[in-house]
Each structure stands twice: as structure tokens, then as C-alpha cells.
């Protein structure tokens, strides 16, 4: 099928969604969660075909990999989304004018949302669930790395749609080629919004080539600043969790910033990191402190490239600062505006950090690993927006709606 025809089919399907009741949407999502569980073996078999083509050392390998537990987590997220209140049709504002006109501002679906993403087949489930719940059809453009996984998942989704007499074009998976990406980015009149999820290179390509609105998500260069007033035990656990829980995801720690007065705590922090073979790129002061005990094969002098890098693996950098202002300067210089954290027991220092750091999610005394739609109580997320227009941070149901004005009258005409 030609891409244009595929997009036209999605557009038609999106219009039909305006008449689907919220109760039916919830039923479909609950059925999808059930089918995800029942088809776990099928999904994992197809996922294994994708994994076999990728080097296990590739940082994207963990993102590509599905397991029984991960599919169970996906199914639970779908059920969470099903249980949430629909964001569509909500009255945001209403007023009655002196002339009797009743004017209401009401939330509505965008229509068709396009998602371009790399080796993350879980996104296929997450995106569909959130789009359907918010009244949107979706066009998916996954990478070739995950083609078998994505085709399997979409086939399950479309079977569920057919069972409930919904147009199967409510979700559509485009071929994995570059030309299809270019057509998608120029699909004015067919796609209302493009959301790229993946590397900075992918996001830059989409932003520079799209002729339709784009919301940037995905790239996460995350810092944690251990302040001179930080609690060492809290810091040790937070840093370890932020770096090692899932290093291939966008909320993982990339750079530890440490006040020079607290360099004495660094060996204890690093000792725990060495348990997971974390490679450290340390500036001069930090390197000098670590070289005595940290494994030599895991410790390297930092270069300029060590900062402002999203490692997506068991690697991180360390920057020593003389004061709070230097820490803020470093973060704002290298941040991707995703998630930034401070570890401190000084209330005023924390308040200043919150005000001065420009990021979607700003933490105090907690791991950046919590930047996630489900962890924020939003259900599954469609991405983490790092920009400021329309949406910022985890994007879930409300962020997938726009609004329109409804004006009710009784014969009023505007005076000349």
C-alpha cells in the first residue's frame, strides 16, 4: 500500500473515534492488556528475531529487549490507562456573556498523532493506549531494529480493534525505510502532530525536516549535584540508583557534580558503582581522589566530550565544582532540559536550585529515575517533552489533547 493511501485510511479512522464512547475505549484497552499477556510467547519470539540482529553490547540492546516481566509491566500500564478518566470533552472554561452567549472551552483530541521512534517496541503498546484513550489515531514509524517486534504488536492491536468493530487503521505502522520517514514528516493535512522518541540525532533530523508541528522528546542528559550540605548515605543510594537501575533510558544519570568540600565522600559513592562496573570519566580533582581505589580499567580522565553526553550505558562523568553557582552553570550549559537533581539538606539551597535550573523535571534528594509517566501517576507515557510549548515533562493523556470553543446562542447577531 502506498504511504499516502495508508495515511488517508488513518485520517478516516481518526474521525470515527469522535463517536466512540469512553466505556468502549476502556473495554478495548482491557482486552488489549489481556491479549498482550496471552500472546507473550509470540511477542518474545518476534522480539528475539530483532535481538539476533543487534550487538548485545549496543546501548540500544536493553531498550529493544522484551521479557515476560516487561510485557507484564506493559499490560499493567495499559490497564492503568484504561482506568483513567478520559481527557476528551472536559470543560476547561465556560462563561455567559452579557448578550446571552454561552461560550465554552472544551478539550478535544488532536486527531492523528505520528510517532517516530527507535529500538523500543514497548512504545508501540504505550503510544496506542494513550492515543486511543485521548481519542487520537496514531501513525507509528519504528526503526528497522525492532521491525519484527513492532509488526507483531500492531497485529495484536488490530485484532482487538476488529473484535470491537473499530477501524483497524486507528493504528498504522509505516515501513522502516528512510523515504517513509520523509513522507511522514511532510504529511500536512494527514498528521496533526509529530513526536520523535530517540536519540538527539533523530530528534534533530525530525525538527529540521518536518513541515508539521513537532514536540521534542527523548534526549536526556541528566545531572545530579551533590551539594556541600548533602547527606552522604542518601547521596550514595540516589547516585547508584540513578546510574544503574536502567542505564539505557533517558532518565539515567550521566554526570555527577560534586562540591569540592565533599570529595571525601567520592570513594564511597564510587565503591558502590564499581559493583556494576560503571566506567567513570573524572575531572582532575575527582580522578586524583578515585585513582587509589577505583578499578583502573574503569577510570579515565574526563575530556570536554565527557560532559553533555547521554551515555545510555554503564558510563558517567564526574565534575568537581567550587560552589553552588558553578554547579548551576555546568548544568545549564550541558543539560538537555530533561531531569536534574540536587542532594542537599539545606532548604534554601534546594529552593534556589529549583528556581535556577531550567529543566522539565527538577528533583531534590531523589533519583532522576522517577521521570516517568507511570511514576507520576499519569499511566503510561508517550514521551518526555524537553521543550516548553504545549507540553513539558512526561506526556500522557492531557498532553495529547487540544481544545476548541463551543458557542451557544438563541438568535443573537453582532451589532454593526
Secondary structure as a PSIPRED ss2 file (coil, helix, strand):
# PSIPRED VFORMAT (PSIPRED V4.0)

   1 X C   1.000  0.000  0.000
   2 X C   1.000  0.000  0.000
   3 X H   0.000  1.000  0.000
   4 X H   0.000  1.000  0.000
   5 X H   0.000  1.000  0.000
   6 X H   0.000  1.000  0.000
   7 X H   0.000  1.000  0.000
   8 X H   0.000  1.000  0.000
   9 X H   0.000  1.000  0.000
  10 X H   0.000  1.000  0.000
  11 X H   0.000  1.000  0.000
  12 X H   0.000  1.000  0.000
  13 X H   0.000  1.000  0.000
  14 X H   0.000  1.000  0.000
  15 X H   0.000  1.000  0.000
  16 X H   0.000  1.000  0.000
  17 X H   0.000  1.000  0.000
  18 X H   0.000  1.000  0.000
  19 X H   0.000  1.000  0.000
  20 X C   1.000  0.000  0.000
  21 X C   1.000  0.000  0.000
  22 X H   0.000  1.000  0.000
  23 X H   0.000  1.000  0.000
  24 X H   0.000  1.000  0.000
  25 X H   0.000  1.000  0.000
  26 X H   0.000  1.000  0.000
  27 X H   0.000  1.000  0.000
  28 X H   0.000  1.000  0.000
  29 X H   0.000  1.000  0.000
  30 X H   0.000  1.000  0.000
  31 X H   0.000  1.000  0.000
  32 X H   0.000  1.000  0.000
  33 X H   0.000  1.000  0.000
  34 X H   0.000  1.000  0.000
  35 X H   0.000  1.000  0.000
  36 X H   0.000  1.000  0.000
  37 X H   0.000  1.000  0.000
  38 X H   0.000  1.000  0.000
  39 X C   1.000  0.000  0.000
  40 X H   0.000  1.000  0.000
  41 X H   0.000  1.000  0.000
  42 X H   0.000  1.000  0.000
  43 X H   0.000  1.000  0.000
  44 X H   0.000  1.000  0.000
  45 X H   0.000  1.000  0.000
  46 X H   0.000  1.000  0.000
  47 X H   0.000  1.000  0.000
  48 X H   0.000  1.000  0.000
  49 X H   0.000  1.000  0.000
  50 X H   0.000  1.000  0.000
  51 X H   0.000  1.000  0.000
  52 X C   1.000  0.000  0.000
  53 X C   1.000  0.000  0.000
  54 X C   1.000  0.000  0.000
  55 X C   1.000  0.000  0.000
  56 X C   1.000  0.000  0.000
  57 X C   1.000  0.000  0.000
  58 X C   1.000  0.000  0.000
  59 X C   1.000  0.000  0.000
  60 X C   1.000  0.000  0.000
  61 X H   0.000  1.000  0.000
  62 X H   0.000  1.000  0.000
  63 X H   0.000  1.000  0.000
  64 X H   0.000  1.000  0.000
  65 X C   1.000  0.000  0.000
  66 X C   1.000  0.000  0.000
  67 X C   1.000  0.000  0.000
  68 X H   0.000  1.000  0.000
  69 X H   0.000  1.000  0.000
  70 X H   0.000  1.000  0.000
  71 X H   0.000  1.000  0.000
  72 X H   0.000  1.000  0.000
  73 X H   0.000  1.000  0.000
  74 X H   0.000  1.000  0.000
  75 X H   0.000  1.000  0.000
  76 X H   0.000  1.000  0.000
  77 X H   0.000  1.000  0.000
  78 X H   0.000  1.000  0.000
  79 X H   0.000  1.000  0.000
  80 X H   0.000  1.000  0.000
  81 X H   0.000  1.000  0.000
  82 X H   0.000  1.000  0.000
  83 X H   0.000  1.000  0.000
  84 X C   1.000  0.000  0.000
  85 X C   1.000  0.000  0.000
  86 X C   1.000  0.000  0.000
  87 X C   1.000  0.000  0.000
  88 X C   1.000  0.000  0.000
  89 X C   1.000  0.000  0.000
  90 X C   1.000  0.000  0.000
  91 X E   0.000  0.000  1.000
  92 X E   0.000  0.000  1.000
  93 X E   0.000  0.000  1.000
  94 X E   0.000  0.000  1.000
  95 X E   0.000  0.000  1.000
  96 X E   0.000  0.000  1.000
  97 X C   1.000  0.000  0.000
  98 X C   1.000  0.000  0.000
  99 X C   1.000  0.000  0.000
 100 X C   1.000  0.000  0.000
 101 X C   1.000  0.000  0.000
 102 X E   0.000  0.000  1.000
 103 X E   0.000  0.000  1.000
 104 X E   0.000  0.000  1.000
 105 X E   0.000  0.000  1.000
 106 X E   0.000  0.000  1.000
 107 X E   0.000  0.000  1.000
 108 X E   0.000  0.000  1.000
 109 X E   0.000  0.000  1.000
 110 X C   1.000  0.000  0.000
 111 X C   1.000  0.000  0.000
 112 X E   0.000  0.000  1.000
 113 X E   0.000  0.000  1.000
 114 X E   0.000  0.000  1.000
 115 X E   0.000  0.000  1.000
 116 X E   0.000  0.000  1.000
 117 X E   0.000  0.000  1.000
 118 X C   1.000  0.000  0.000
 119 X C   1.000  0.000  0.000
 120 X C   1.000  0.000  0.000
 121 X C   1.000  0.000  0.000
 122 X H   0.000  1.000  0.000
 123 X H   0.000  1.000  0.000
 124 X H   0.000  1.000  0.000
 125 X H   0.000  1.000  0.000
 126 X H   0.000  1.000  0.000
 127 X H   0.000  1.000  0.000
 128 X H   0.000  1.000  0.000
 129 X H   0.000  1.000  0.000
 130 X H   0.000  1.000  0.000
 131 X H   0.000  1.000  0.000
 132 X H   0.000  1.000  0.000
 133 X H   0.000  1.000  0.000
 134 X C   1.000  0.000  0.000
 135 X C   1.000  0.000  0.000
 136 X C   1.000  0.000  0.000
 137 X E   0.000  0.000  1.000
 138 X E   0.000  0.000  1.000
 139 X E   0.000  0.000  1.000
 140 X E   0.000  0.000  1.000
 141 X E   0.000  0.000  1.000
 142 X C   1.000  0.000  0.000
 143 X C   1.000  0.000  0.000
 144 X H   0.000  1.000  0.000
 145 X H   0.000  1.000  0.000
 146 X H   0.000  1.000  0.000
 147 X H   0.000  1.000  0.000
 148 X H   0.000  1.000  0.000
 149 X H   0.000  1.000  0.000
 150 X H   0.000  1.000  0.000
 151 X H   0.000  1.000  0.000
 152 X H   0.000  1.000  0.000
 153 X H   0.000  1.000  0.000
 154 X H   0.000  1.000  0.000
 155 X H   0.000  1.000  0.000
 156 X H   0.000  1.000  0.000
 157 X H   0.000  1.000  0.000
 158 X H   0.000  1.000  0.000
 159 X H   0.000  1.000  0.000
 160 X H   0.000  1.000  0.000
 161 X H   0.000  1.000  0.000
 162 X H   0.000  1.000  0.000
 163 X H   0.000  1.000  0.000
 164 X C   1.000  0.000  0.000
 165 X C   1.000  0.000  0.000
 166 X C   1.000  0.000  0.000
 167 X C   1.000  0.000  0.000
 168 X H   0.000  1.000  0.000
 169 X H   0.000  1.000  0.000
 170 X H   0.000  1.000  0.000
 171 X E   0.000  0.000  1.000
 172 X E   0.000  0.000  1.000
 173 X E   0.000  0.000  1.000
 174 X C   1.000  0.000  0.000
 175 X C   1.000  0.000  0.000
 176 X C   1.000  0.000  0.000
 177 X C   1.000  0.000  0.000
 178 X H   0.000  1.000  0.000
 179 X H   0.000  1.000  0.000
 180 X H   0.000  1.000  0.000
 181 X H   0.000  1.000  0.000
 182 X H   0.000  1.000  0.000
 183 X H   0.000  1.000  0.000
 184 X H   0.000  1.000  0.000
 185 X H   0.000  1.000  0.000
 186 X C   1.000  0.000  0.000
 187 X C   1.000  0.000  0.000
 188 X C   1.000  0.000  0.000
 189 X C   1.000  0.000  0.000
 190 X C   1.000  0.000  0.000
 191 X C   1.000  0.000  0.000
 192 X C   1.000  0.000  0.000
 193 X E   0.000  0.000  1.000
 194 X E   0.000  0.000  1.000
 195 X E   0.000  0.000  1.000
 196 X E   0.000  0.000  1.000
 197 X E   0.000  0.000  1.000
 198 X C   1.000  0.000  0.000
 199 X C   1.000  0.000  0.000
 200 X H   0.000  1.000  0.000
 201 X H   0.000  1.000  0.000
 202 X H   0.000  1.000  0.000
 203 X H   0.000  1.000  0.000
 204 X H   0.000  1.000  0.000
 205 X H   0.000  1.000  0.000
 206 X H   0.000  1.000  0.000
 207 X H   0.000  1.000  0.000
 208 X H   0.000  1.000  0.000
 209 X H   0.000  1.000  0.000
 210 X C   1.000  0.000  0.000
 211 X C   1.000  0.000  0.000
 212 X C   1.000  0.000  0.000
 213 X C   1.000  0.000  0.000
 214 X E   0.000  0.000  1.000
 215 X E   0.000  0.000  1.000
 216 X E   0.000  0.000  1.000
 217 X E   0.000  0.000  1.000
 218 X C   1.000  0.000  0.000
 219 X C   1.000  0.000  0.000
 220 X C   1.000  0.000  0.000
 221 X C   1.000  0.000  0.000
 222 X E   0.000  0.000  1.000
 223 X E   0.000  0.000  1.000
 224 X E   0.000  0.000  1.000
 225 X E   0.000  0.000  1.000
 226 X E   0.000  0.000  1.000
 227 X C   1.000  0.000  0.000
 228 X C   1.000  0.000  0.000
 229 X C   1.000  0.000  0.000
 230 X C   1.000  0.000  0.000
 231 X C   1.000  0.000  0.000
 232 X H   0.000  1.000  0.000
 233 X H   0.000  1.000  0.000
 234 X H   0.000  1.000  0.000
 235 X H   0.000  1.000  0.000
 236 X H   0.000  1.000  0.000
 237 X H   0.000  1.000  0.000
 238 X H   0.000  1.000  0.000
 239 X H   0.000  1.000  0.000
 240 X H   0.000  1.000  0.000
 241 X H   0.000  1.000  0.000
 242 X H   0.000  1.000  0.000
 243 X H   0.000  1.000  0.000
 244 X H   0.000  1.000  0.000
 245 X C   1.000  0.000  0.000
 246 X C   1.000  0.000  0.000
 247 X C   1.000  0.000  0.000
 248 X C   1.000  0.000  0.000
 249 X C   1.000  0.000  0.000
 250 X C   1.000  0.000  0.000
 251 X C   1.000  0.000  0.000
 252 X C   1.000  0.000  0.000
 253 X E   0.000  0.000  1.000
 254 X E   0.000  0.000  1.000
 255 X E   0.000  0.000  1.000
 256 X E   0.000  0.000  1.000
 257 X E   0.000  0.000  1.000
 258 X E   0.000  0.000  1.000
 259 X E   0.000  0.000  1.000
 260 X H   0.000  1.000  0.000
 261 X H   0.000  1.000  0.000
 262 X H   0.000  1.000  0.000
 263 X H   0.000  1.000  0.000
 264 X H   0.000  1.000  0.000
 265 X H   0.000  1.000  0.000
 266 X H   0.000  1.000  0.000
 267 X H   0.000  1.000  0.000
 268 X H   0.000  1.000  0.000
 269 X H   0.000  1.000  0.000
 270 X H   0.000  1.000  0.000
 271 X H   0.000  1.000  0.000
 272 X H   0.000  1.000  0.000
 273 X H   0.000  1.000  0.000
 274 X H   0.000  1.000  0.000
 275 X C   1.000  0.000  0.000
 276 X C   1.000  0.000  0.000
 277 X C   1.000  0.000  0.000
 278 X C   1.000  0.000  0.000
 279 X E   0.000  0.000  1.000
 280 X E   0.000  0.000  1.000
 281 X E   0.000  0.000  1.000
 282 X E   0.000  0.000  1.000
 283 X C   1.000  0.000  0.000
 284 X H   0.000  1.000  0.000
 285 X H   0.000  1.000  0.000
 286 X H   0.000  1.000  0.000
 287 X H   0.000  1.000  0.000
 288 X H   0.000  1.000  0.000
 289 X H   0.000  1.000  0.000
 290 X H   0.000  1.000  0.000
 291 X C   1.000  0.000  0.000
 292 X C   1.000  0.000  0.000
 293 X C   1.000  0.000  0.000
 294 X C   1.000  0.000  0.000
 295 X C   1.000  0.000  0.000
 296 X H   0.000  1.000  0.000
 297 X H   0.000  1.000  0.000
 298 X H   0.000  1.000  0.000
 299 X E   0.000  0.000  1.000
 300 X E   0.000  0.000  1.000
 301 X E   0.000  0.000  1.000
 302 X C   1.000  0.000  0.000
 303 X C   1.000  0.000  0.000
 304 X H   0.000  1.000  0.000
 305 X H   0.000  1.000  0.000
 306 X H   0.000  1.000  0.000
 307 X C   1.000  0.000  0.000
 308 X C   1.000  0.000  0.000
 309 X C   1.000  0.000  0.000
 310 X C   1.000  0.000  0.000
 311 X C   1.000  0.000  0.000
 312 X C   1.000  0.000  0.000
 313 X C   1.000  0.000  0.000
 314 X C   1.000  0.000  0.000
 315 X E   0.000  0.000  1.000
 316 X E   0.000  0.000  1.000
 317 X E   0.000  0.000  1.000
 318 X E   0.000  0.000  1.000
 319 X E   0.000  0.000  1.000
 320 X E   0.000  0.000  1.000
 321 X E   0.000  0.000  1.000
 322 X C   1.000  0.000  0.000
 323 X C   1.000  0.000  0.000
 324 X H   0.000  1.000  0.000
 325 X H   0.000  1.000  0.000
 326 X H   0.000  1.000  0.000
 327 X H   0.000  1.000  0.000
 328 X H   0.000  1.000  0.000
 329 X H   0.000  1.000  0.000
 330 X H   0.000  1.000  0.000
 331 X H   0.000  1.000  0.000
 332 X H   0.000  1.000  0.000
 333 X H   0.000  1.000  0.000
 334 X H   0.000  1.000  0.000
 335 X C   1.000  0.000  0.000
 336 X C   1.000  0.000  0.000
 337 X C   1.000  0.000  0.000
 338 X C   1.000  0.000  0.000
 339 X E   0.000  0.000  1.000
 340 X E   0.000  0.000  1.000
 341 X E   0.000  0.000  1.000
 342 X E   0.000  0.000  1.000
 343 X E   0.000  0.000  1.000
 344 X C   1.000  0.000  0.000
 345 X C   1.000  0.000  0.000
 346 X C   1.000  0.000  0.000
 347 X H   0.000  1.000  0.000
 348 X H   0.000  1.000  0.000
 349 X H   0.000  1.000  0.000
 350 X H   0.000  1.000  0.000
 351 X H   0.000  1.000  0.000
 352 X H   0.000  1.000  0.000
 353 X H   0.000  1.000  0.000
 354 X H   0.000  1.000  0.000
 355 X H   0.000  1.000  0.000
 356 X H   0.000  1.000  0.000
 357 X C   1.000  0.000  0.000
 358 X C   1.000  0.000  0.000
 359 X C   1.000  0.000  0.000
 360 X C   1.000  0.000  0.000
 361 X E   0.000  0.000  1.000
 362 X E   0.000  0.000  1.000
 363 X E   0.000  0.000  1.000
 364 X E   0.000  0.000  1.000
 365 X C   1.000  0.000  0.000
 366 X C   1.000  0.000  0.000
 367 X C   1.000  0.000  0.000
 368 X H   0.000  1.000  0.000
 369 X H   0.000  1.000  0.000
 370 X H   0.000  1.000  0.000
 371 X C   1.000  0.000  0.000
 372 X C   1.000  0.000  0.000
 373 X C   1.000  0.000  0.000
 374 X C   1.000  0.000  0.000
 375 X C   1.000  0.000  0.000
 376 X C   1.000  0.000  0.000
 377 X C   1.000  0.000  0.000
 378 X C   1.000  0.000  0.000
 379 X C   1.000  0.000  0.000
 380 X C   1.000  0.000  0.000
 381 X C   1.000  0.000  0.000
 382 X C   1.000  0.000  0.000
 383 X E   0.000  0.000  1.000
 384 X E   0.000  0.000  1.000
 385 X E   0.000  0.000  1.000
 386 X C   1.000  0.000  0.000
 387 X C   1.000  0.000  0.000
 388 X C   1.000  0.000  0.000
 389 X C   1.000  0.000  0.000
 390 X C   1.000  0.000  0.000
 391 X C   1.000  0.000  0.000
 392 X C   1.000  0.000  0.000
 393 X E   0.000  0.000  1.000
 394 X E   0.000  0.000  1.000
 395 X E   0.000  0.000  1.000
 396 X C   1.000  0.000  0.000
 397 X C   1.000  0.000  0.000
 398 X H   0.000  1.000  0.000
 399 X H   0.000  1.000  0.000
 400 X H   0.000  1.000  0.000
 401 X E   0.000  0.000  1.000
 402 X E   0.000  0.000  1.000
 403 X E   0.000  0.000  1.000
 404 X E   0.000  0.000  1.000
 405 X E   0.000  0.000  1.000
 406 X E   0.000  0.000  1.000
 407 X E   0.000  0.000  1.000
 408 X E   0.000  0.000  1.000
 409 X C   1.000  0.000  0.000
 410 X C   1.000  0.000  0.000
 411 X C   1.000  0.000  0.000
 412 X C   1.000  0.000  0.000
 413 X C   1.000  0.000  0.000
 414 X C   1.000  0.000  0.000
 415 X C   1.000  0.000  0.000
 416 X C   1.000  0.000  0.000
